[in-house]
Amino acid sequence: IGKKKAYGFGMMTLKGKGCEKDTDKAISYLEKAVSLENENAKLLLAQVYLEEDDYENIPRAMKWLEESESQLACYILGKEYSSGEHIEKDIEKAIHYLSLCVDNEYAFYKLFQIYEEIQNYDLSVHYLKMSCDKKYEPALIKMAQLLIKGERIEKDIDKAINYLKTAESNNNPFAQYMLGKLFLFGREVEQDKE
């Protein structure tokens, strides 16, 4: 079979689309596609090796990810280097790869977390705002918390409420809870027990 079909069969078998889900068979198809130089198969197989904690193949997976120019590969590399779960933790490499993600709210939020950890608060807030701009709910809630407390940024309850309403519009229960708590106890806003 050709590289496109091998990749297609691998993806279908991995996800159980149109056939029974079978990770081992999917890996076999994807390895065939990789041997035929299918770049998408390399990216997908790298993800499978990482998800399956296949430590024997993780060095290959990391090599494929580093060779890829895709945003997804950069995000995965950044995540892996920041967690140190499968490879040695390297914050500089994590920042490098995550910074290459130009339109990824998860990468922006991960950068926020990294910069918080290393106490670079100007950059942490910068990336938190970028994640909020993409309407990523954990970022919206975190920004609201910072605005309510006046931590790292100027206290602004109205902005906090707007961030919470954006998260709440997707039925986020924690955003709903925070909004309810703000209005019920009337701290910082006019109390409204209804």
C-alpha positions as CSV (number, residue, x, y, z in Angstrom):
1,I,0.0,0.0,0.0
2,G,1.1,3.6,-0.6
3,K,2.1,6.2,2.0
4,K,-1.3,8.0,1.9
5,K,-3.3,4.8,2.3
6,A,-1.1,3.5,5.0
7,Y,-1.5,6.8,6.9
8,G,-5.3,6.8,6.3
9,F,-5.6,3.2,7.5
10,G,-3.4,4.0,10.5
11,M,-5.5,7.0,11.5
12,M,-8.8,5.2,11.0
13,T,-7.7,2.2,13.0
14,L,-6.2,4.4,15.8
15,K,-9.5,6.3,16.2
16,G,-11.9,3.4,15.4
17,K,-13.5,5.3,12.4
18,G,-15.1,2.8,10.0
19,C,-13.3,-0.1,11.7
20,E,-12.5,-1.5,15.1
21,K,-10.1,0.6,17.2
22,D,-6.8,-1.2,17.4
23,T,-3.7,0.8,18.5
24,D,-1.2,-2.0,17.7
25,K,-2.6,-2.3,14.1
26,A,-2.7,1.5,13.8
27,I,1.0,1.7,14.8
28,S,1.8,-0.9,12.2
29,Y,0.1,1.1,9.4
30,L,1.7,4.3,10.6
31,E,5.2,2.8,10.7
32,K,4.6,1.6,7.1
33,A,3.6,5.2,6.1
34,V,6.7,6.6,8.0
35,S,8.9,4.2,6.1
36,L,7.5,5.7,2.9
37,E,8.3,9.3,4.2
38,N,4.8,10.4,5.1
39,E,5.2,13.5,7.2
40,N,1.7,13.4,8.7
41,A,2.3,9.8,9.8
42,K,5.5,10.8,11.6
43,L,3.6,13.5,13.5
44,L,0.7,11.2,14.4
45,L,3.0,8.3,15.3
46,A,5.1,10.6,17.5
47,Q,2.0,11.5,19.4
48,V,1.0,7.8,19.8
49,Y,4.5,6.9,21.1
50,L,4.3,9.7,23.6
51,E,0.7,8.9,24.7
52,E,1.5,5.2,25.0
53,D,4.7,6.0,27.0
54,D,6.7,4.0,24.5
55,Y,10.1,4.9,25.8
56,E,11.9,2.8,23.3
57,N,10.5,4.9,20.4
58,I,10.4,8.3,22.2
59,P,13.8,9.4,20.8
60,R,12.5,8.8,17.3
61,A,9.3,10.6,18.1
62,M,11.2,13.6,19.4
63,K,13.4,13.6,16.3
64,W,10.4,13.6,14.0
65,L,8.7,16.4,15.9
66,E,11.9,18.5,15.8
67,E,12.1,18.0,12.0
68,S,8.5,19.0,11.5
69,E,7.6,22.6,10.9
70,S,4.0,22.2,12.0
71,Q,2.5,24.3,14.8
72,L,1.2,21.1,16.4
73,A,4.8,19.6,16.6
74,C,6.0,22.9,18.2
75,Y,3.3,22.7,20.8
76,I,4.0,19.1,21.6
77,L,7.7,19.7,21.9
78,G,7.1,22.7,24.1
79,K,4.8,20.7,26.3
80,E,7.3,17.8,26.5
81,Y,10.2,20.0,27.4
82,S,8.2,21.9,30.0
83,S,6.9,18.7,31.7
84,G,10.0,16.6,31.6
85,E,7.8,13.5,31.6
86,H,9.3,11.7,28.6
87,I,12.5,13.7,28.1
88,E,14.8,15.8,30.3
89,K,13.0,19.0,31.4
90,D,14.4,22.1,29.6
91,I,12.5,25.3,30.1
92,E,14.5,27.2,27.5
93,K,13.6,24.7,24.8
94,A,10.0,24.7,26.0
95,I,9.8,28.5,25.7
96,H,11.5,28.3,22.3
97,Y,9.1,25.8,20.8
98,L,5.9,27.2,22.4
99,S,6.9,30.7,21.2
100,L,6.8,29.3,17.6
101,C,3.1,28.6,18.0
102,V,1.6,31.8,16.6
103,D,-2.1,31.0,17.0
104,N,-2.4,28.4,19.8
105,E,-4.3,29.3,23.0
106,Y,-2.9,26.2,24.7
107,A,0.7,27.2,23.9
108,F,0.0,30.7,25.1
109,Y,-1.4,29.4,28.4
110,K,1.5,27.0,28.8
111,L,3.9,30.0,28.3
112,F,1.9,31.9,30.9
113,Q,2.4,29.0,33.4
114,I,6.1,28.7,32.6
115,Y,6.7,32.5,33.1
116,E,4.7,32.4,36.3
117,E,6.9,29.6,37.5
118,I,10.1,31.5,36.8
119,Q,8.5,34.7,38.1
120,N,8.7,36.8,34.9
121,Y,5.3,38.3,35.5
122,D,5.3,40.8,32.6
123,L,5.6,37.9,30.1
124,S,3.3,35.7,32.1
125,V,0.5,38.3,31.9
126,H,1.3,39.0,28.2
127,Y,0.8,35.3,27.3
128,L,-2.3,35.0,29.6
129,K,-3.8,37.9,27.6
130,M,-3.0,36.2,24.3
131,S,-4.7,33.0,25.6
132,C,-7.7,35.1,26.7
133,D,-7.9,36.7,23.3
134,K,-8.5,33.2,21.9
135,K,-11.3,32.7,24.5
136,Y,-9.5,29.8,26.3
137,E,-11.6,29.3,29.4
138,P,-8.9,28.5,32.0
139,A,-7.1,31.7,30.8
140,L,-10.3,33.7,31.1
141,I,-10.9,32.5,34.6
142,K,-7.3,33.0,35.7
143,M,-7.3,36.5,34.3
144,A,-10.5,37.3,36.2
145,Q,-8.9,36.0,39.4
146,L,-5.9,38.2,38.9
147,L,-8.1,41.2,38.1
148,I,-10.3,40.6,41.2
149,K,-7.3,40.4,43.5
150,G,-5.3,43.1,41.8
151,E,-2.3,40.7,41.4
152,R,0.3,41.3,38.7
153,I,-2.2,43.7,37.0
154,E,-4.3,46.6,38.2
155,K,-7.5,45.6,40.0
156,D,-10.5,45.9,37.7
157,I,-13.7,44.2,38.7
158,D,-15.6,45.2,35.5
159,K,-13.0,43.6,33.3
160,A,-13.0,40.5,35.6
161,I,-16.7,40.2,35.2
162,N,-16.4,40.5,31.4
163,Y,-13.8,37.7,31.3
164,L,-16.0,35.5,33.6
165,K,-19.1,36.2,31.4
166,T,-17.1,35.1,28.3
167,A,-16.2,31.8,30.0
168,E,-19.7,31.5,31.5
169,S,-21.2,31.8,28.0
170,N,-19.8,28.3,27.3
171,N,-21.5,27.0,30.5
172,N,-18.3,26.9,32.4
173,P,-19.4,26.0,35.9
174,F,-16.5,27.6,37.7
175,A,-17.1,30.9,35.9
176,Q,-20.7,30.7,36.9
177,Y,-19.7,30.0,40.5
178,M,-17.3,33.0,40.5
179,L,-19.9,35.3,39.0
180,G,-22.6,34.1,41.5
181,K,-20.2,34.6,44.4
182,L,-19.3,38.1,43.3
183,F,-22.9,39.2,43.1
184,L,-24.2,37.2,46.1
185,F,-21.7,38.6,48.6
186,G,-21.6,42.0,47.0
187,R,-17.9,42.4,47.4
188,E,-16.5,44.7,44.8
189,V,-20.0,44.8,43.0
190,E,-23.5,45.8,44.0
191,Q,-25.0,42.8,45.9
192,D,-27.8,40.9,44.0
193,K,-29.2,37.9,45.9
194,E,-31.5,37.1,43.0
